[in-house]
Amino acid sequence: MNRIIDLRSDTMTKPSPDMRRAIANADVGDDVWGEDPTVNKLEAYAATMLGKPAALFVPSGTMANQIAIRSLTNPGDEIIIETNAHIVQYESGAASALSGIQPCTLSAPRGIMTAEQVESAIKSPDIHNPLTSLICLENTHNRAGGTVYPLKTISQIRNIATARNIAMHLDGARLFNAVCATGVAPNIYASHFETVSFCLSKGLGAPVGSMLVSSKARIAQMRRIRKMYGGGMRQAGIIAAAGLYALKHNIVRLHDDHKHAQLLAQGLEKVPGIMIDAKKIETNIIIFDVGQFHQSQDNLFNALKREGLLLSRFTPTSFRAVTHLGITHQDIVDAIEIINNTFLQ
Ligand SMILES: Cc1ncc(COP(=O)(O)O)c(C=O)c1O
């Protein structure tokens, strides 16, 4: 087989011919001077979609999160965040390095902290304690396997945050996967947070870029932080055009990714020795355990790779597969067959 089925991540998506045409035709100007018409259009579009007064285009999800944390905290503050959050696990310690904060990490099943858990982690105002100034949630939760934060839980945490004068940031890198899975509108999710970040790359298929949405004053402040972090871009309309295209054309199709993830999970359930519960797969990320096989994970990984199937190694005994716009129904059917043939050898 010479075709590659790449299920390592939805970051592998490539711009479609129509998206490339939008990129080629983009009007551009110097965005650091506020003169890129396509970036301005994208920011206005994103703000409206998320029901916030303003938005900011940034190069990556990591930068979006870090700008928000910098904006909402002071050095020495504590932020409450789930242990497996992307901000904790995969951002190179940036929140401590760039904002001088101390993370207060809470371990939660499926990545979903409860309101009680969050409340009990808020420090009293005693001068020995760090000031708890921010609560960060991740929806969908990447490392927990694409789990969706229940709106009720978000709202309960919001009530506590408001009562204690604590801000909330949403790492919504895959917010639109949550939107598709639940039917909850993006502005409803966003209404509970001071700042929301979401990615135009990954499932939405743009090659580069993330958005921050917030109030006008905070976006103005975050624009300054973006510059400080080296994220001020010049003729960025070239990539903003891809982002606009993604928001207009690639949200509804996330349902296909979720269907493909279900199909894959149900196929994996039938492979003796693989541990997975398809009912727990809510969006496009599947984590499954292979600890019962005699073969090492490396052997399994390489055997699948030889057959053209790429997965990522999640823990020493589990793999992760992520569906995305580069994956068809037939790819999933073939992936299940490859896994069956490889694992049952
Ligand atoms: C939940 C979450 N937040 C943030 C990011 C960071 O995005 P980027 O890779 O654009 O920096 C990712 C990337 O995978 C993610 O999964």
The ligand as an SDF file (V2000), in Angstrom:
LIG
                    3D

 16 16  0  0  0  0  0  0  0  0999 V2000
   -5.9340   22.1620   23.5230 C   0  0  0  0  0  0  0  0  0  0  0  0
   -4.8150   22.8190   22.7900 C   0  0  0  0  0  0  0  0  0  0  0  0
   -4.4970   24.0810   23.0920 N   0  0  0  0  0  0  0  0  0  0  0  0
   -3.5150   24.7360   22.4650 C   0  0  0  0  0  0  0  0  0  0  0  0
   -2.8030   24.1360   21.4500 C   0  0  0  0  0  0  0  0  0  0  0  0
   -1.6680   24.8860   20.8300 C   0  0  0  0  0  0  0  0  0  0  0  0
   -1.8500   25.1680   19.5100 O   0  0  0  0  0  0  0  0  0  0  0  0
   -0.5700   25.4660   18.5880 P   0  0  0  0  0  0  0  0  0  0  0  0
   -0.0180   24.1420   18.1960 O   0  0  0  0  0  0  0  0  0  0  0  0
   -1.1670   26.2350   17.4400 O   0  0  0  0  0  0  0  0  0  0  0  0
    0.3960   26.2860   19.3760 O   0  0  0  0  0  0  0  0  0  0  0  0
   -3.1000   22.8130   21.0850 C   0  0  0  0  0  0  0  0  0  0  0  0
   -2.3400   22.1450   20.0260 C   0  0  0  0  0  0  0  0  0  0  0  0
   -2.4680   20.9780   19.7690 O   0  0  0  0  0  0  0  0  0  0  0  0
   -4.1300   22.1400   21.7840 C   0  0  0  0  0  0  0  0  0  0  0  0
   -4.4450   20.8790   21.5090 O   0  0  0  0  0  0  0  0  0  0  0  0
  1  2  1  0
  2  3  1  0
  2 15  2  0
  3  4  2  0
  4  5  1  0
  5  6  1  0
  5 12  2  0
  6  7  1  0
  7  8  1  0
  8  9  2  0
  8 10  1  0
  8 11  1  0
 12 13  1  0
 12 15  1  0
 13 14  2  0
 15 16  1  0
M  END
$$$$
